[in-house]
Amino acid sequence: MSTIPIRREEITPEWLERMLASAGACVISSLRFELMTGNNPLLSQLFRVRVEYSKRTSEHPDVVIVKIPPYDETVRIKEAGYGPYVAELGSYRLLESYYGGSIARMYGAEEDHNERTTCFVFEDLGVLPAGQKYAKVDIGIARSTLEFMATFHARFWRDEALGESEWVKDDDWAFLFNQDPADSAIGWSVIKDDERFDKTGGLVVAGEYLGAGLVKLRDAMRSRPLTLTHNDFHQGNILLRETSDGTQPVIIDWQMPAYSGGTNDLAKFMMTAVPFEILAEHESELVAHYVDRLIAGGVTGYSFDECWRDYRRAQVGTFGNYAISCYETSPDGGLIESSGDSTHAVIKALTLADPAELKEFLP
């Protein structure tokens, strides 16, 4: 049996008092739970918890987010084998200096060392307006997000000791999340036959490259400088914090960190989170801003031209990853497109790439 909460009923006032000890001693009189939308109970359970106190300090929050692993033992142990729980805890321990800023404050966490599962108590960043699925990213938010990305990339640039950590995935795993490159070619065949997608720009070049070509791309991308990467930097993992200095992006769900090329994060963010209209007008400017912030963080020997090449290559890798999961089998045995918002954004983003340039960059 798990030694940490795996059911809502196990999130008790007494347990939460211990988890909030970093904010000082408190006594909780009652809790009110709200199951959060968008959570995947096969990976983790998310609850927004409203807290009533009989004793507190000014540091104690009125609302927290509690994240616990699945209650089903078979599912929980299976998922733990992939390492998301220890990986998220490792990331938060490493990035403590960013608490309450570019990542959510973690009030407390508890591990089950035998199961390698973990539960967390995070600050609540509020809810999105009704009808809004993702945080709205404008040019200012895009630049701020890239500044944070470059800051933590620069901090762990070529940190080989980090690459030896058990909770961090390696560069090869991060490429396609260790999936079969051949499956991406099937996804492209589905996308190519779907009349909803405009097959222009670099999209066709990238699509026809999918499949066995991704093995060569993975090998070529091994030459990139490695650093700590979030590895799942898509639009759904970006929230916003309102501060006295304005709106600040906050990056959540650090469950798949990898010691990999920073352009993995750069490509996924630019393709899924930056609105197409902004990407069309400011793409090279935003990549240059990322490089400038790397240099400001102490990174040397990595030019804009090198980053741009690695960014374009990472875009194709990102496309390959989404293509693998963008289809399903219909009742009559055929293949149908079944992807979501991020996949469609990735497809559209590649229409901006210059085909000749992309051919030059692909090995």
C-alpha positions as CSV (number, residue, x, y, z in Angstrom):
1,M,0.0,0.0,0.0
2,S,1.2,3.5,-0.8
3,T,2.7,5.6,2.0
4,I,1.4,8.8,0.4
5,P,-2.1,10.0,-0.4
6,I,-3.6,8.2,-3.5
7,R,-7.3,9.1,-2.8
8,R,-9.0,12.4,-2.2
9,E,-10.1,11.2,1.2
10,E,-6.5,10.8,2.2
11,I,-5.8,14.5,1.7
12,T,-6.7,15.4,5.3
13,P,-6.3,18.7,7.2
14,E,-3.5,17.1,9.3
15,W,-1.6,15.9,6.2
16,L,-2.0,19.3,4.5
17,E,-0.7,21.1,7.6
18,R,2.5,19.1,7.3
19,M,2.8,19.9,3.6
20,L,2.4,23.6,4.4
21,A,5.1,23.7,7.1
22,S,7.4,25.7,4.8
23,A,5.0,28.6,5.3
24,G,5.0,28.2,9.1
25,A,2.8,26.3,11.6
26,C,-0.9,26.3,10.9
27,V,-4.1,24.6,12.0
28,I,-6.7,23.7,9.2
29,S,-10.3,23.6,10.2
30,S,-11.8,22.4,6.8
31,L,-11.0,21.6,3.2
32,R,-13.2,22.0,0.1
33,F,-12.2,20.1,-3.1
34,E,-12.6,20.8,-6.7
35,L,-11.5,18.2,-9.3
36,M,-9.5,20.1,-11.9
37,T,-10.3,19.8,-15.6
38,G,-7.6,18.7,-18.0
39,N,-6.0,16.3,-15.5
40,N,-5.1,12.7,-16.6
41,P,-6.1,10.4,-13.7
42,L,-4.0,7.6,-15.3
43,L,-0.9,9.8,-14.7
44,S,-1.9,11.9,-11.7
45,Q,-4.9,13.3,-9.9
46,L,-5.2,17.1,-9.6
47,F,-7.4,18.9,-7.0
48,R,-7.9,22.5,-6.3
49,V,-8.3,22.7,-2.5
50,R,-9.8,25.7,-0.7
51,V,-8.5,25.9,2.8
52,E,-10.1,27.2,6.0
53,Y,-7.7,27.9,8.9
54,S,-8.2,28.3,12.6
55,K,-4.5,29.3,12.9
56,R,-2.3,30.6,10.1
57,T,0.3,33.1,9.0
58,S,0.2,35.6,6.2
59,E,2.2,33.1,4.1
60,H,-0.4,30.4,4.2
61,P,-2.4,30.2,0.9
62,D,-6.2,30.2,0.8
63,V,-6.1,27.8,-2.2
64,V,-3.6,25.1,-3.2
65,I,-3.2,22.6,-5.9
66,V,-2.7,19.0,-4.7
67,K,-1.2,16.6,-7.1
68,I,-1.2,12.9,-6.2
69,P,-0.5,9.7,-8.2
70,P,-3.3,7.3,-9.5
71,Y,-5.2,5.3,-6.9
72,D,-5.1,2.1,-9.1
73,E,-2.0,0.2,-7.9
74,T,-1.3,-1.5,-11.2
75,V,-1.5,1.8,-13.1
76,R,0.4,3.7,-10.5
77,I,3.4,1.3,-10.4
78,K,3.4,1.1,-14.2
79,E,3.5,4.8,-14.6
80,A,6.2,5.1,-11.8
81,G,8.4,2.9,-13.9
82,Y,8.6,5.7,-16.6
83,G,9.8,8.1,-13.9
84,P,7.5,11.1,-14.1
85,Y,7.1,11.4,-10.3
86,V,10.7,11.4,-9.3
87,A,11.6,13.5,-12.3
88,E,9.2,16.3,-11.3
89,L,10.4,16.3,-7.8
90,G,14.0,16.4,-9.0
91,S,13.2,19.3,-11.2
92,Y,11.5,21.3,-8.5
93,R,14.4,20.6,-6.1
94,L,16.9,21.8,-8.7
95,L,14.9,24.9,-9.6
96,E,13.9,26.1,-6.1
97,S,15.3,29.6,-6.8
98,Y,12.5,30.1,-9.4
99,Y,9.6,29.3,-6.9
100,G,6.9,31.9,-7.0
101,G,8.3,33.3,-10.2
102,S,8.7,31.4,-13.5
103,I,7.6,28.1,-11.9
104,A,4.9,27.5,-9.3
105,R,5.9,27.6,-5.7
106,M,6.0,24.1,-4.2
107,Y,4.9,24.2,-0.6
108,G,5.7,20.6,0.1
109,A,6.2,17.1,-1.4
110,E,6.2,13.6,-0.1
111,E,7.8,10.5,-1.6
112,D,7.0,6.8,-1.5
113,H,10.6,5.5,-2.1
114,N,9.5,1.9,-2.7
115,E,7.0,2.8,-5.4
116,R,9.0,5.8,-6.7
117,T,5.8,7.9,-6.5
118,T,5.4,11.4,-5.2
119,C,2.7,13.8,-4.2
120,F,2.9,17.6,-4.3
121,V,1.3,20.7,-2.9
122,F,1.7,23.7,-5.2
123,E,0.4,27.3,-5.2
124,D,-2.7,28.0,-7.2
125,L,-2.3,30.2,-10.2
126,G,-6.0,30.7,-10.8
127,V,-8.3,29.6,-13.5
128,L,-8.5,30.6,-17.2
129,P,-11.4,32.7,-18.3
130,A,-14.5,30.8,-19.3
131,G,-14.1,29.3,-22.8
132,Q,-10.3,29.8,-22.9
133,K,-8.3,26.6,-23.1
134,Y,-4.8,28.1,-22.9
135,A,-3.0,31.1,-21.6
136,K,-2.9,33.9,-24.1
137,V,0.6,34.5,-25.4
138,D,1.3,37.9,-26.9
139,I,4.7,39.1,-28.1
140,G,5.7,40.3,-24.6
141,I,4.8,37.0,-23.0
142,A,6.6,35.1,-25.7
143,R,9.8,37.2,-25.1
144,S,9.4,36.7,-21.3
145,T,9.0,33.0,-21.7
146,L,12.1,32.7,-23.8
147,E,14.0,34.7,-21.3
148,F,13.2,32.2,-18.6
149,M,13.9,29.3,-20.9
150,A,17.3,30.7,-21.8
151,T,18.0,31.5,-18.2
152,F,17.6,27.9,-17.0
153,H,19.2,26.5,-20.1
154,A,22.3,28.7,-19.6
155,R,22.4,27.7,-15.9
156,F,22.8,24.0,-16.7
157,W,24.6,24.4,-20.1
158,R,26.9,21.4,-20.7
159,D,26.4,20.3,-17.1
160,E,27.5,16.7,-17.6
161,A,26.8,15.8,-13.9
162,L,23.2,16.6,-14.5
163,G,23.2,14.2,-17.4
164,E,24.2,11.4,-15.0
165,S,21.2,12.0,-12.7
166,E,18.8,9.0,-12.6
167,W,15.7,11.2,-12.8
168,V,16.8,13.0,-16.0
169,K,16.1,11.4,-19.4
170,D,18.9,11.4,-22.0
171,D,19.1,13.1,-25.3
172,D,18.2,10.1,-27.4
173,W,15.1,9.4,-25.3
174,A,14.0,13.0,-25.6
175,F,14.0,12.7,-29.4
176,L,10.5,11.5,-30.2
177,F,10.1,10.4,-26.5
178,N,11.8,7.1,-27.5
179,Q,9.0,6.3,-30.0
180,D,9.5,4.4,-33.3
181,P,10.4,6.9,-36.1
182,A,8.7,4.7,-38.7
183,D,5.3,5.5,-37.1
184,S,5.8,9.1,-38.0
185,A,5.6,8.3,-41.7
186,I,2.1,6.9,-41.2
187,G,1.0,10.0,-39.4
188,W,2.3,12.1,-42.3
189,S,0.3,10.0,-44.8
190,V,-2.9,10.9,-42.8
191,I,-2.0,14.6,-42.6
192,K,-1.1,14.7,-46.3
193,D,-4.5,13.4,-47.3
194,D,-6.5,15.7,-45.0
195,E,-7.8,18.6,-47.0
196,R,-8.0,20.8,-43.9
197,F,-4.3,21.3,-43.8
198,D,-2.5,23.7,-46.2
199,K,0.5,21.8,-47.5
200,T,2.8,24.8,-48.3
201,G,6.2,26.0,-47.2
202,G,8.5,23.6,-45.4
203,L,5.6,21.3,-44.3
204,V,5.9,19.0,-47.2
205,V,9.7,18.8,-46.9
206,A,9.4,18.0,-43.3
207,G,6.6,15.5,-43.9
208,E,8.4,13.6,-46.6
209,Y,11.4,13.4,-44.4
210,L,9.5,11.6,-41.6
211,G,10.1,7.9,-41.1
212,A,13.6,6.5,-41.4
213,G,15.0,10.0,-42.0
214,L,14.4,10.8,-38.4
215,V,17.2,8.3,-37.4
216,K,19.7,10.4,-39.3
217,L,18.2,13.6,-37.8
218,R,18.6,12.2,-34.3
219,D,22.2,11.3,-35.0
220,A,22.9,14.8,-36.3
221,M,21.3,16.5,-33.4
222,R,23.6,14.7,-30.9
223,S,26.2,17.4,-31.7
224,R,24.1,20.1,-30.0
225,P,25.2,21.5,-26.6
226,L,23.2,19.7,-23.9
227,T,21.4,21.3,-21.0
228,L,18.4,20.8,-18.7
229,T,15.3,20.8,-20.8
230,H,11.6,20.8,-19.7
231,N,11.0,18.5,-22.7
232,D,7.3,19.2,-22.9
233,F,7.2,22.9,-23.4
234,H,3.8,23.1,-25.1
235,Q,1.0,25.6,-24.8
236,G,-0.9,23.7,-22.1
237,N,2.1,23.9,-19.8
238,I,2.2,27.6,-19.7
239,L,0.2,29.6,-17.2
240,L,0.3,33.3,-16.3
241,R,0.9,35.0,-13.0
242,E,-0.3,38.6,-12.4
243,T,2.4,40.6,-10.6
244,S,2.9,44.3,-9.7
245,D,5.3,44.4,-12.7
246,G,2.9,42.9,-15.1
247,T,2.0,39.4,-16.4
248,Q,4.6,36.7,-16.0
249,P,4.7,33.2,-17.6
250,V,4.8,30.2,-15.3
251,I,5.9,26.8,-16.6
252,I,4.2,23.8,-15.1
253,D,4.4,19.9,-15.3
254,W,8.1,19.2,-15.1
255,Q,7.6,15.4,-15.4
256,M,9.8,14.7,-18.4
257,P,13.0,16.7,-18.0
258,A,15.9,15.6,-20.2
259,Y,19.6,16.4,-20.6
260,S,19.2,17.4,-24.2
261,G,19.4,20.2,-26.7
262,G,17.7,23.4,-25.7
263,T,16.2,23.8,-29.1
264,N,13.8,21.0,-28.2
265,D,12.1,23.4,-25.7
266,L,12.5,26.3,-28.1
267,A,10.8,24.5,-31.1
268,K,7.9,23.1,-29.1
269,F,7.2,26.5,-27.5
270,M,7.4,28.5,-30.7
271,M,5.3,26.0,-32.7
272,T,2.5,25.3,-30.2
273,A,2.3,28.3,-27.9
274,V,3.2,31.4,-30.0
275,P,0.2,32.4,-32.1
276,F,0.7,31.9,-35.8
277,E,0.4,35.6,-36.6
278,I,3.1,36.5,-34.2
279,L,5.3,33.6,-35.3
280,A,4.9,34.7,-39.0
281,E,6.2,38.2,-38.2
282,H,8.6,37.7,-35.4
283,E,10.1,34.1,-35.6
284,S,13.7,35.0,-36.3
285,E,13.6,37.9,-33.9
286,L,12.3,35.6,-31.1
287,V,15.0,33.0,-31.8
288,A,17.6,35.8,-31.7
289,H,16.2,36.9,-28.4
290,Y,16.6,33.4,-27.0
291,V,20.3,33.4,-28.2
292,D,20.9,36.8,-26.7
293,R,19.6,35.7,-23.3
294,L,21.8,32.5,-23.5
295,I,24.8,34.8,-24.0
296,A,23.7,37.0,-21.1
297,G,23.6,33.9,-19.0
298,G,27.2,33.1,-19.8
299,V,26.9,30.7,-22.7
300,T,29.7,31.0,-25.3
301,G,30.5,29.3,-28.6
302,Y,26.9,29.0,-29.7
303,S,25.9,31.4,-32.5
304,F,22.5,32.5,-33.8
305,D,23.2,30.6,-37.0
306,E,23.9,27.4,-35.1
307,C,20.8,27.8,-33.0
308,W,18.7,28.6,-36.0
309,R,19.9,25.4,-37.7
310,D,19.2,23.4,-34.5
311,Y,15.8,25.0,-34.1
312,R,14.7,24.1,-37.6
313,R,15.9,20.5,-37.1
314,A,14.1,20.4,-33.7
315,Q,10.9,21.6,-35.5
316,V,11.0,18.5,-37.7
317,G,11.7,16.3,-34.7
318,T,8.7,17.9,-32.9
319,F,6.6,17.4,-36.0
320,G,7.6,13.7,-36.1
321,N,6.7,13.3,-32.4
322,Y,3.2,14.7,-33.0
323,A,2.7,12.8,-36.3
324,I,3.2,9.5,-34.4
325,S,0.1,10.1,-32.3
326,C,-2.1,12.1,-34.7
327,Y,-4.1,9.2,-36.1
328,E,-6.3,6.3,-35.1
329,T,-7.9,3.4,-36.9
330,S,-11.5,3.9,-38.0
331,P,-14.2,1.1,-37.6
332,D,-13.7,0.1,-41.2
333,G,-9.9,-0.3,-40.7
334,G,-8.8,2.9,-42.3
335,L,-6.7,5.7,-40.7
336,I,-8.3,8.9,-39.6
337,E,-6.7,12.1,-38.3
338,S,-7.4,12.5,-34.6
339,S,-5.0,15.1,-33.4
340,G,-5.6,18.1,-31.1
341,D,-4.7,21.8,-31.0
342,S,-0.9,21.4,-30.5
343,T,-0.6,19.1,-33.5
344,H,-2.5,21.5,-35.7
345,A,-0.3,24.4,-34.5
346,V,2.8,22.4,-35.3
347,I,1.6,21.6,-38.8
348,K,0.8,25.2,-39.5
349,A,4.0,26.5,-38.0
350,L,6.1,24.4,-40.5
351,T,4.3,26.2,-43.5
352,L,6.5,29.2,-42.5
353,A,9.8,27.4,-43.0
354,D,11.6,28.0,-46.2
355,P,11.7,24.6,-48.1
356,A,15.2,25.1,-49.6
357,E,16.6,26.1,-46.2
358,L,15.0,23.1,-44.5
359,K,16.4,20.7,-47.1
360,E,19.9,22.2,-46.5
361,F,19.6,21.7,-42.7
362,L,18.2,18.1,-42.8
363,P,21.0,15.5,-42.9
